Amino acid sequence: RGAYIYSLESFLYKTLNTTMRLVGDKEHEHVWRSKIRTLGPFCLLLWDDPCNTKAKTNKTLYRGANLNHEQIAKYEKNG
């Protein structure tokens, strides 16, 4: 569910990506640390979905792209 929400065209993925790019940057540490309370729970869902403990498979998520199985297979083959 977290990955699905993240894959939508919304403010959430843009905000999360912008914030995550600041992690490790001493000059902007106060910025990303100030967003932990807001974005932290969502990041936990992306990292480890506590509501879905039985599904443990590795999958690739193609955010923002509508690809059919043939296109995905071609991409995986060619890298």
PDB file of N, CA, C and O in Angstrom:
ATOM      1  N   ARG A   1       0.817  -1.198   0.000  1.00  0.00           N
ATOM      2  CA  ARG A   1       0.000   0.000   0.000  1.00  0.00           C
ATOM      3  C   ARG A   1       0.858   1.258   0.000  1.00  0.00           C
ATOM      4  O   ARG A   1       0.568   2.220  -0.710  1.00  0.00           O
ATOM      5  N   GLY A   2       1.906   1.238   0.797  1.00  0.00           N
ATOM      6  CA  GLY A   2       2.800   2.393   0.828  1.00  0.00           C
ATOM      7  C   GLY A   2       3.445   2.640  -0.519  1.00  0.00           C
ATOM      8  O   GLY A   2       3.556   3.782  -0.964  1.00  0.00           O
ATOM      9  N   ALA A   3       3.873   1.559  -1.175  1.00  0.00           N
ATOM     10  CA  ALA A   3       4.501   1.693  -2.494  1.00  0.00           C
ATOM     11  C   ALA A   3       3.497   2.195  -3.523  1.00  0.00           C
ATOM     12  O   ALA A   3       3.845   2.986  -4.400  1.00  0.00           O
ATOM     13  N   TYR A   4       2.266   1.742  -3.419  1.00  0.00           N
ATOM     14  CA  TYR A   4       1.237   2.204  -4.356  1.00  0.00           C
ATOM     15  C   TYR A   4       1.014   3.706  -4.202  1.00  0.00           C
ATOM     16  O   TYR A   4       0.976   4.437  -5.192  1.00  0.00           O
ATOM     17  N   ILE A   5       0.869   4.160  -2.972  1.00  0.00           N
ATOM     18  CA  ILE A   5       0.654   5.592  -2.728  1.00  0.00           C
ATOM     19  C   ILE A   5       1.852   6.394  -3.223  1.00  0.00           C
ATOM     20  O   ILE A   5       1.691   7.459  -3.818  1.00  0.00           O
ATOM     21  N   TYR A   6       3.054   5.878  -2.972  1.00  0.00           N
ATOM     22  CA  TYR A   6       4.272   6.565  -3.414  1.00  0.00           C
ATOM     23  C   TYR A   6       4.343   6.659  -4.934  1.00  0.00           C
ATOM     24  O   TYR A   6       4.868   7.631  -5.477  1.00  0.00           O
ATOM     25  N   SER A   7       3.812   5.646  -5.621  1.00  0.00           N
ATOM     26  CA  SER A   7       3.914   5.616  -7.083  1.00  0.00           C
ATOM     27  C   SER A   7       2.937   6.564  -7.774  1.00  0.00           C
ATOM     28  O   SER A   7       3.067   6.812  -8.973  1.00  0.00           O
ATOM     29  N   LEU A   8       1.974   7.090  -7.046  1.00  0.00           N
ATOM     30  CA  LEU A   8       1.016   8.028  -7.643  1.00  0.00           C
ATOM     31  C   LEU A   8       1.667   9.380  -7.897  1.00  0.00           C
ATOM     32  O   LEU A   8       2.612   9.770  -7.210  1.00  0.00           O
ATOM     33  N   GLU A   9       1.157  10.076  -8.878  1.00  0.00           N
ATOM     34  CA  GLU A   9       1.631  11.433  -9.168  1.00  0.00           C
ATOM     35  C   GLU A   9       1.023  12.354  -8.116  1.00  0.00           C
ATOM     36  O   GLU A   9      -0.128  12.775  -8.239  1.00  0.00           O
ATOM     37  N   SER A  10       1.799  12.664  -7.083  1.00  0.00           N
ATOM     38  CA  SER A  10       1.262  13.465  -5.979  1.00  0.00           C
ATOM     39  C   SER A  10       2.384  14.253  -5.310  1.00  0.00           C
ATOM     40  O   SER A  10       3.560  14.107  -5.642  1.00  0.00           O
ATOM     41  N   PHE A  11       1.985  15.079  -4.371  1.00  0.00           N
ATOM     42  CA  PHE A  11       2.960  15.857  -3.609  1.00  0.00           C
ATOM     43  C   PHE A  11       3.830  14.954  -2.746  1.00  0.00           C
ATOM     44  O   PHE A  11       4.959  15.316  -2.416  1.00  0.00           O
ATOM     45  N   LEU A  12       3.316  13.779  -2.375  1.00  0.00           N
ATOM     46  CA  LEU A  12       4.010  12.936  -1.407  1.00  0.00           C
ATOM     47  C   LEU A  12       5.361  12.452  -1.922  1.00  0.00           C
ATOM     48  O   LEU A  12       6.371  12.601  -1.235  1.00  0.00           O
ATOM     49  N   TYR A  13       5.392  11.877  -3.118  1.00  0.00           N
ATOM     50  CA  TYR A  13       6.678  11.377  -3.606  1.00  0.00           C
ATOM     51  C   TYR A  13       7.646  12.523  -3.868  1.00  0.00           C
ATOM     52  O   TYR A  13       8.850  12.376  -3.658  1.00  0.00           O
ATOM     53  N   LYS A  14       7.132  13.666  -4.325  1.00  0.00           N
ATOM     54  CA  LYS A  14       8.010  14.807  -4.577  1.00  0.00           C
ATOM     55  C   LYS A  14       8.619  15.321  -3.276  1.00  0.00           C
ATOM     56  O   LYS A  14       9.815  15.608  -3.212  1.00  0.00           O
ATOM     57  N   THR A  15       7.791  15.435  -2.245  1.00  0.00           N
ATOM     58  CA  THR A  15       8.271  15.904  -0.941  1.00  0.00           C
ATOM     59  C   THR A  15       9.253  14.915  -0.344  1.00  0.00           C
ATOM     60  O   THR A  15      10.297  15.307   0.176  1.00  0.00           O
ATOM     61  N   LEU A  16       8.922  13.633  -0.415  1.00  0.00           N
ATOM     62  CA  LEU A  16       9.797  12.603   0.141  1.00  0.00           C
ATOM     63  C   LEU A  16      11.132  12.564  -0.593  1.00  0.00           C
ATOM     64  O   LEU A  16      12.180  12.487   0.047  1.00  0.00           O
ATOM     65  N   ASN A  17      11.114  12.614  -1.912  1.00  0.00           N
ATOM     66  CA  ASN A  17      12.363  12.593  -2.681  1.00  0.00           C
ATOM     67  C   ASN A  17      13.228  13.810  -2.380  1.00  0.00           C
ATOM     68  O   ASN A  17      14.438  13.690  -2.190  1.00  0.00           O
ATOM     69  N   THR A  18      12.606  14.974  -2.339  1.00  0.00           N
ATOM     70  CA  THR A  18      13.346  16.205  -2.041  1.00  0.00           C
ATOM     71  C   THR A  18      13.987  16.121  -0.664  1.00  0.00           C
ATOM     72  O   THR A  18      15.149  16.488  -0.486  1.00  0.00           O
ATOM     73  N   THR A  19      13.226  15.638   0.300  1.00  0.00           N
ATOM     74  CA  THR A  19      13.728  15.528   1.668  1.00  0.00           C
ATOM     75  C   THR A  19      14.848  14.497   1.764  1.00  0.00           C
ATOM     76  O   THR A  19      15.866  14.752   2.407  1.00  0.00           O
ATOM     77  N   MET A  20      14.673  13.343   1.138  1.00  0.00           N
ATOM     78  CA  MET A  20      15.682  12.286   1.220  1.00  0.00           C
ATOM     79  C   MET A  20      16.998  12.700   0.563  1.00  0.00           C
ATOM     80  O   MET A  20      18.058  12.211   0.954  1.00  0.00           O
ATOM     81  N   ARG A  21      16.950  13.583  -0.418  1.00  0.00           N
ATOM     82  CA  ARG A  21      18.185  14.067  -1.044  1.00  0.00           C
ATOM     83  C   ARG A  21      19.006  14.927  -0.090  1.00  0.00           C
ATOM     84  O   ARG A  21      20.204  15.120  -0.296  1.00  0.00           O
ATOM     85  N   LEU A  22      18.359  15.443   0.956  1.00  0.00           N
ATOM     86  CA  LEU A  22      19.055  16.291   1.924  1.00  0.00           C
ATOM     87  C   LEU A  22      19.722  15.498   3.043  1.00  0.00           C
ATOM     88  O   LEU A  22      20.569  16.033   3.759  1.00  0.00           O
ATOM     89  N   VAL A  23      19.349  14.230   3.201  1.00  0.00           N
ATOM     90  CA  VAL A  23      19.928  13.412   4.267  1.00  0.00           C
ATOM     91  C   VAL A  23      21.434  13.293   4.045  1.00  0.00           C
ATOM     92  O   VAL A  23      21.887  12.940   2.956  1.00  0.00           O
ATOM     93  N   GLY A  24      22.192  13.589   5.080  1.00  0.00           N
ATOM     94  CA  GLY A  24      23.645  13.544   5.000  1.00  0.00           C
ATOM     95  C   GLY A  24      24.275  14.882   4.673  1.00  0.00           C
ATOM     96  O   GLY A  24      25.494  15.027   4.755  1.00  0.00           O
ATOM     97  N   ASP A  25      23.467  15.859   4.306  1.00  0.00           N
ATOM     98  CA  ASP A  25      23.952  17.201   3.986  1.00  0.00           C
ATOM     99  C   ASP A  25      23.917  18.038   5.264  1.00  0.00           C
ATOM    100  O   ASP A  25      22.846  18.433   5.723  1.00  0.00           O
ATOM    101  N   LYS A  26      25.078  18.302   5.828  1.00  0.00           N
ATOM    102  CA  LYS A  26      25.163  19.035   7.103  1.00  0.00           C
ATOM    103  C   LYS A  26      24.491  20.403   7.034  1.00  0.00           C
ATOM    104  O   LYS A  26      23.895  20.856   8.011  1.00  0.00           O
ATOM    105  N   GLU A  27      24.585  21.051   5.891  1.00  0.00           N
ATOM    106  CA  GLU A  27      24.016  22.387   5.735  1.00  0.00           C
ATOM    107  C   GLU A  27      22.484  22.379   5.828  1.00  0.00           C
ATOM    108  O   GLU A  27      21.881  23.357   6.269  1.00  0.00           O
ATOM    109  N   HIS A  28      21.864  21.278   5.411  1.00  0.00           N
ATOM    110  CA  HIS A  28      20.402  21.191   5.395  1.00  0.00           C
ATOM    111  C   HIS A  28      19.856  20.169   6.392  1.00  0.00           C
ATOM    112  O   HIS A  28      18.700  19.758   6.289  1.00  0.00           O
ATOM    113  N   GLU A  29      20.669  19.765   7.341  1.00  0.00           N
ATOM    114  CA  GLU A  29      20.243  18.742   8.298  1.00  0.00           C
ATOM    115  C   GLU A  29      18.977  19.155   9.047  1.00  0.00           C
ATOM    116  O   GLU A  29      18.095  18.329   9.278  1.00  0.00           O
ATOM    117  N   HIS A  30      18.886  20.423   9.424  1.00  0.00           N
ATOM    118  CA  HIS A  30      17.707  20.893  10.155  1.00  0.00           C
ATOM    119  C   HIS A  30      16.428  20.757   9.329  1.00  0.00           C
ATOM    120  O   HIS A  30      15.345  20.571   9.884  1.00  0.00           O
ATOM    121  N   VAL A  31      16.551  20.849   8.007  1.00  0.00           N
ATOM    122  CA  VAL A  31      15.375  20.755   7.138  1.00  0.00           C
ATOM    123  C   VAL A  31      14.829  19.335   7.145  1.00  0.00           C
ATOM    124  O   VAL A  31      13.648  19.128   7.422  1.00  0.00           O
ATOM    125  N   TRP A  32      15.692  18.337   6.838  1.00  0.00           N
ATOM    126  CA  TRP A  32      15.165  16.982   6.771  1.00  0.00           C
ATOM    127  C   TRP A  32      14.791  16.454   8.144  1.00  0.00           C
ATOM    128  O   TRP A  32      13.850  15.670   8.265  1.00  0.00           O
ATOM    129  N   ARG A  33      15.506  16.866   9.179  1.00  0.00           N
ATOM    130  CA  ARG A  33      15.132  16.415  10.529  1.00  0.00           C
ATOM    131  C   ARG A  33      13.770  16.961  10.941  1.00  0.00           C
ATOM    132  O   ARG A  33      13.043  16.304  11.686  1.00  0.00           O
ATOM    133  N   SER A  34      13.415  18.149  10.468  1.00  0.00           N
ATOM    134  CA  SER A  34      12.119  18.740  10.820  1.00  0.00           C
ATOM    135  C   SER A  34      10.950  17.996  10.168  1.00  0.00           C
ATOM    136  O   SER A  34       9.803  18.178  10.575  1.00  0.00           O
ATOM    137  N   LYS A  35      11.224  17.175   9.180  1.00  0.00           N
ATOM    138  CA  LYS A  35      10.165  16.461   8.468  1.00  0.00           C
ATOM    139  C   LYS A  35      10.009  15.014   8.925  1.00  0.00           C
ATOM    140  O   LYS A  35       9.139  14.304   8.420  1.00  0.00           O
ATOM    141  N   ILE A  36      10.827  14.566   9.861  1.00  0.00           N
ATOM    142  CA  ILE A  36      10.778  13.173  10.306  1.00  0.00           C
ATOM    143  C   ILE A  36       9.415  12.815  10.897  1.00  0.00           C
ATOM    144  O   ILE A  36       8.876  11.751  10.593  1.00  0.00           O
ATOM    145  N   ARG A  37       8.857  13.679  11.728  1.00  0.00           N
ATOM    146  CA  ARG A  37       7.559  13.372  12.352  1.00  0.00           C
ATOM    147  C   ARG A  37       6.455  13.227  11.311  1.00  0.00           C
ATOM    148  O   ARG A  37       5.535  12.429  11.493  1.00  0.00           O
ATOM    149  N   THR A  38       6.535  13.976  10.240  1.00  0.00           N
ATOM    150  CA  THR A  38       5.501  13.927   9.202  1.00  0.00           C
ATOM    151  C   THR A  38       5.734  12.777   8.228  1.00  0.00           C
ATOM    152  O   THR A  38       4.815  12.008   7.947  1.00  0.00           O
ATOM    153  N   LEU A  39       6.945  12.654   7.714  1.00  0.00           N
ATOM    154  CA  LEU A  39       7.236  11.660   6.677  1.00  0.00           C
ATOM    155  C   LEU A  39       7.683  10.312   7.233  1.00  0.00           C
ATOM    156  O   LEU A  39       7.613   9.303   6.530  1.00  0.00           O
ATOM    157  N   GLY A  40       8.136  10.281   8.469  1.00  0.00           N
ATOM    158  CA  GLY A  40       8.659   9.056   9.062  1.00  0.00           C
ATOM    159  C   GLY A  40       7.720   7.866   9.001  1.00  0.00           C
ATOM    160  O   GLY A  40       8.137   6.794   8.562  1.00  0.00           O
ATOM    161  N   PRO A  41       6.455   8.008   9.428  1.00  0.00           N
ATOM    162  CA  PRO A  41       5.541   6.862   9.367  1.00  0.00           C
ATOM    163  C   PRO A  41       5.344   6.337   7.944  1.00  0.00           C
ATOM    164  O   PRO A  41       5.247   5.128   7.736  1.00  0.00           O
ATOM    165  N   PHE A  42       5.285   7.229   6.979  1.00  0.00           N
ATOM    166  CA  PHE A  42       5.135   6.791   5.600  1.00  0.00           C
ATOM    167  C   PHE A  42       6.387   6.051   5.128  1.00  0.00           C
ATOM    168  O   PHE A  42       6.289   5.050   4.419  1.00  0.00           O
ATOM    169  N   CYS A  43       7.549   6.540   5.518  1.00  0.00           N
ATOM    170  CA  CYS A  43       8.802   5.867   5.156  1.00  0.00           C
ATOM    171  C   CYS A  43       8.839   4.458   5.729  1.00  0.00           C
ATOM    172  O   CYS A  43       9.343   3.534   5.089  1.00  0.00           O
ATOM    173  N   LEU A  44       8.304   4.293   6.939  1.00  0.00           N
ATOM    174  CA  LEU A  44       8.249   2.961   7.547  1.00  0.00           C
ATOM    175  C   LEU A  44       7.403   2.026   6.695  1.00  0.00           C
ATOM    176  O   LEU A  44       7.768   0.865   6.508  1.00  0.00           O
ATOM    177  N   LEU A  45       6.283   2.510   6.178  1.00  0.00           N
ATOM    178  CA  LEU A  45       5.448   1.673   5.316  1.00  0.00           C
ATOM    179  C   LEU A  45       6.174   1.283   4.033  1.00  0.00           C
ATOM    180  O   LEU A  45       6.003   0.167   3.540  1.00  0.00           O
ATOM    181  N   LEU A  46       6.972   2.181   3.493  1.00  0.00           N
ATOM    182  CA  LEU A  46       7.749   1.844   2.297  1.00  0.00           C
ATOM    183  C   LEU A  46       8.837   0.828   2.610  1.00  0.00           C
ATOM    184  O   LEU A  46       9.101  -0.078   1.820  1.00  0.00           O
ATOM    185  N   TRP A  47       9.462   0.986   3.766  1.00  0.00           N
ATOM    186  CA  TRP A  47      10.575   0.117   4.144  1.00  0.00           C
ATOM    187  C   TRP A  47      10.095  -1.280   4.505  1.00  0.00           C
ATOM    188  O   TRP A  47      10.644  -2.274   4.029  1.00  0.00           O
ATOM    189  N   ASP A  48       9.052  -1.356   5.362  1.00  0.00           N
ATOM    190  CA  ASP A  48       8.587  -2.646   5.863  1.00  0.00           C
ATOM    191  C   ASP A  48       7.113  -2.526   6.198  1.00  0.00           C
ATOM    192  O   ASP A  48       6.764  -1.976   7.242  1.00  0.00           O
ATOM    193  N   ASP A  49       6.249  -3.023   5.347  1.00  0.00           N
ATOM    194  CA  ASP A  49       4.807  -2.914   5.534  1.00  0.00           C
ATOM    195  C   ASP A  49       4.358  -3.806   6.686  1.00  0.00           C
ATOM    196  O   ASP A  49       4.260  -5.021   6.513  1.00  0.00           O
ATOM    197  N   PRO A  50       4.081  -3.231   7.864  1.00  0.00           N
ATOM    198  CA  PRO A  50       3.699  -4.048   9.017  1.00  0.00           C
ATOM    199  C   PRO A  50       2.326  -4.696   8.863  1.00  0.00           C
ATOM    200  O   PRO A  50       2.004  -5.624   9.605  1.00  0.00           O
ATOM    201  N   CYS A  51       1.520  -4.236   7.929  1.00  0.00           N
ATOM    202  CA  CYS A  51       0.185  -4.807   7.715  1.00  0.00           C
ATOM    203  C   CYS A  51       0.226  -6.026   6.808  1.00  0.00           C
ATOM    204  O   CYS A  51      -0.771  -6.740   6.701  1.00  0.00           O
ATOM    205  N   ASN A  52       1.334  -6.280   6.163  1.00  0.00           N
ATOM    206  CA  ASN A  52       1.418  -7.367   5.196  1.00  0.00           C
ATOM    207  C   ASN A  52       2.669  -8.193   5.468  1.00  0.00           C
ATOM    208  O   ASN A  52       3.640  -8.132   4.713  1.00  0.00           O
ATOM    209  N   THR A  53       2.638  -8.958   6.539  1.00  0.00           N
ATOM    210  CA  THR A  53       3.825  -9.710   6.946  1.00  0.00           C
ATOM    211  C   THR A  53       4.011 -11.001   6.162  1.00  0.00           C
ATOM    212  O   THR A  53       5.114 -11.548   6.150  1.00  0.00           O
ATOM    213  N   LYS A  54       2.964 -11.508   5.505  1.00  0.00           N
ATOM    214  CA  LYS A  54       3.103 -12.782   4.804  1.00  0.00           C
ATOM    215  C   LYS A  54       3.735 -12.650   3.418  1.00  0.00           C
ATOM    216  O   LYS A  54       4.303 -13.619   2.915  1.00  0.00           O
ATOM    217  N   ALA A  55       3.651 -11.501   2.801  1.00  0.00           N
ATOM    218  CA  ALA A  55       4.200 -11.309   1.457  1.00  0.00           C
ATOM    219  C   ALA A  55       5.652 -10.864   1.551  1.00  0.00           C
ATOM    220  O   ALA A  55       5.932  -9.724   1.921  1.00  0.00           O
ATOM    221  N   LYS A  56       6.558 -11.741   1.224  1.00  0.00           N
ATOM    222  CA  LYS A  56       7.989 -11.433   1.274  1.00  0.00           C
ATOM    223  C   LYS A  56       8.611 -11.759  -0.080  1.00  0.00           C
ATOM    224  O   LYS A  56       9.330 -12.749  -0.219  1.00  0.00           O
ATOM    225  N   THR A  57       8.335 -10.933  -1.062  1.00  0.00           N
ATOM    226  CA  THR A  57       8.904 -11.138  -2.387  1.00  0.00           C
ATOM    227  C   THR A  57       9.632  -9.880  -2.817  1.00  0.00           C
ATOM    228  O   THR A  57       9.284  -8.773  -2.405  1.00  0.00           O
ATOM    229  N   ASN A  58      10.629 -10.057  -3.639  1.00  0.00           N
ATOM    230  CA  ASN A  58      11.345  -8.921  -4.213  1.00  0.00           C
ATOM    231  C   ASN A  58      10.650  -8.517  -5.503  1.00  0.00           C
ATOM    232  O   ASN A  58      10.484  -9.330  -6.413  1.00  0.00           O
ATOM    233  N   LYS A  59      10.248  -7.265  -5.574  1.00  0.00           N
ATOM    234  CA  LYS A  59       9.601  -6.758  -6.775  1.00  0.00           C
ATOM    235  C   LYS A  59      10.200  -5.409  -7.120  1.00  0.00           C
ATOM    236  O   LYS A  59      10.701  -4.694  -6.251  1.00  0.00           O
ATOM    237  N   THR A  60      10.144  -5.074  -8.385  1.00  0.00           N
ATOM    238  CA  THR A  60      10.589  -3.770  -8.841  1.00  0.00           C
ATOM    239  C   THR A  60       9.362  -2.929  -9.133  1.00  0.00           C
ATOM    240  O   THR A  60       8.428  -3.384  -9.793  1.00  0.00           O
ATOM    241  N   LEU A  61       9.368  -1.710  -8.640  1.00  0.00           N
ATOM    242  CA  LEU A  61       8.262  -0.792  -8.866  1.00  0.00           C
ATOM    243  C   LEU A  61       8.702   0.255  -9.878  1.00  0.00           C
ATOM    244  O   LEU A  61       9.693   0.955  -9.668  1.00  0.00           O
ATOM    245  N   TYR A  62       7.964   0.360 -10.973  1.00  0.00           N
ATOM    246  CA  TYR A  62       8.247   1.355 -11.994  1.00  0.00           C
ATOM    247  C   TYR A  62       7.300   2.527 -11.765  1.00  0.00           C
ATOM    248  O   TYR A  62       6.162   2.500 -12.234  1.00  0.00           O
ATOM    249  N   ARG A  63       7.748   3.541 -11.061  1.00  0.00           N
ATOM    250  CA  ARG A  63       6.907   4.666 -10.690  1.00  0.00           C
ATOM    251  C   ARG A  63       6.591   5.542 -11.892  1.00  0.00           C
ATOM    252  O   ARG A  63       7.490   5.987 -12.607  1.00  0.00           O
ATOM    253  N   GLY A  64       5.325   5.779 -12.102  1.00  0.00           N
ATOM    254  CA  GLY A  64       4.905   6.709 -13.139  1.00  0.00           C
ATOM    255  C   GLY A  64       4.944   6.168 -14.555  1.00  0.00           C
ATOM    256  O   GLY A  64       4.758   6.929 -15.505  1.00  0.00           O
ATOM    257  N   ALA A  65       5.177   4.892 -14.719  1.00  0.00           N
ATOM    258  CA  ALA A  65       5.242   4.328 -16.062  1.00  0.00           C
ATOM    259  C   ALA A  65       4.218   3.210 -16.198  1.00  0.00           C
ATOM    260  O   ALA A  65       4.112   2.346 -15.327  1.00  0.00           O
ATOM    261  N   ASN A  66       3.474   3.230 -17.280  1.00  0.00           N
ATOM    262  CA  ASN A  66       2.540   2.148 -17.583  1.00  0.00           C
ATOM    263  C   ASN A  66       3.211   1.236 -18.600  1.00  0.00           C
ATOM    264  O   ASN A  66       3.169   1.497 -19.802  1.00  0.00           O
ATOM    265  N   LEU A  67       3.827   0.172 -18.116  1.00  0.00           N
ATOM    266  CA  LEU A  67       4.540  -0.758 -18.978  1.00  0.00           C
ATOM    267  C   LEU A  67       3.824  -2.097 -18.994  1.00  0.00           C
ATOM    268  O   LEU A  67       3.324  -2.553 -17.965  1.00  0.00           O
ATOM    269  N   ASN A  68       3.774  -2.726 -20.159  1.00  0.00           N
ATOM    270  CA  ASN A  68       3.211  -4.070 -20.211  1.00  0.00           C
ATOM    271  C   ASN A  68       4.322  -5.070 -19.885  1.00  0.00           C
ATOM    272  O   ASN A  68       5.485  -4.692 -19.748  1.00  0.00           O
ATOM    273  N   HIS A  69       3.955  -6.345 -19.762  1.00  0.00           N
ATOM    274  CA  HIS A  69       4.931  -7.371 -19.368  1.00  0.00           C
ATOM    275  C   HIS A  69       6.085  -7.481 -20.365  1.00  0.00           C
ATOM    276  O   HIS A  69       7.227  -7.710 -19.968  1.00  0.00           O
ATOM    277  N   GLU A  70       5.796  -7.322 -21.641  1.00  0.00           N
ATOM    278  CA  GLU A  70       6.834  -7.407 -22.674  1.00  0.00           C
ATOM    279  C   GLU A  70       7.856  -6.277 -22.517  1.00  0.00           C
ATOM    280  O   GLU A  70       9.060  -6.508 -22.628  1.00  0.00           O
ATOM    281  N   GLN A  71       7.384  -5.076 -22.263  1.00  0.00           N
ATOM    282  CA  GLN A  71       8.284  -3.932 -22.079  1.00  0.00           C
ATOM    283  C   GLN A  71       9.156  -4.109 -20.835  1.00  0.00           C
ATOM    284  O   GLN A  71      10.345  -3.790 -20.852  1.00  0.00           O
ATOM    285  N   ILE A  72       8.569  -4.608 -19.779  1.00  0.00           N
ATOM    286  CA  ILE A  72       9.331  -4.833 -18.547  1.00  0.00           C
ATOM    287  C   ILE A  72      10.398  -5.893 -18.778  1.00  0.00           C
ATOM    288  O   ILE A  72      11.542  -5.727 -18.355  1.00  0.00           O
ATOM    289  N   ALA A  73      10.031  -6.983 -19.448  1.00  0.00           N
ATOM    290  CA  ALA A  73      10.999  -8.049 -19.731  1.00  0.00           C
ATOM    291  C   ALA A  73      12.150  -7.525 -20.581  1.00  0.00           C
ATOM    292  O   ALA A  73      13.307  -7.868 -20.337  1.00  0.00           O
ATOM    293  N   LYS A  74      11.844  -6.703 -21.571  1.00  0.00           N
ATOM    294  CA  LYS A  74      12.886  -6.131 -22.430  1.00  0.00           C
ATOM    295  C   LYS A  74      13.810  -5.229 -21.617  1.00  0.00           C
ATOM    296  O   LYS A  74      15.030  -5.274 -21.773  1.00  0.00           O
ATOM    297  N   TYR A  75      13.218  -4.412 -20.750  1.00  0.00           N
ATOM    298  CA  TYR A  75      14.014  -3.521 -19.902  1.00  0.00           C
ATOM    299  C   TYR A  75      14.918  -4.322 -18.966  1.00  0.00           C
ATOM    300  O   TYR A  75      16.095  -3.996 -18.807  1.00  0.00           O
ATOM    301  N   GLU A  76      14.369  -5.369 -18.347  1.00  0.00           N
ATOM    302  CA  GLU A  76      15.164  -6.191 -17.434  1.00  0.00           C
ATOM    303  C   GLU A  76      16.303  -6.889 -18.170  1.00  0.00           C
ATOM    304  O   GLU A  76      17.399  -7.028 -17.627  1.00  0.00           O
ATOM    305  N   LYS A  77      16.052  -7.325 -19.394  1.00  0.00           N
ATOM    306  CA  LYS A  77      17.074  -8.017 -20.183  1.00  0.00           C
ATOM    307  C   LYS A  77      18.202  -7.072 -20.584  1.00  0.00           C
ATOM    308  O   LYS A  77      19.376  -7.432 -20.508  1.00  0.00           O
ATOM    309  N   ASN A  78      17.843  -5.866 -21.011  1.00  0.00           N
ATOM    310  CA  ASN A  78      18.829  -4.911 -21.514  1.00  0.00           C
ATOM    311  C   ASN A  78      19.390  -3.984 -20.443  1.00  0.00           C
ATOM    312  O   ASN A  78      20.351  -3.254 -20.685  1.00  0.00           O
ATOM    313  N   GLY A  79      18.790  -4.016 -19.269  1.00  0.00           N
ATOM    314  CA  GLY A  79      19.275  -3.175 -18.167  1.00  0.00           C
ATOM    315  C   GLY A  79      18.920  -1.784 -18.387  1.00  0.00           C
ATOM    316  O   GLY A  79      19.244  -0.927 -17.566  1.00  0.00           O
TER     317      GLY A  79
END
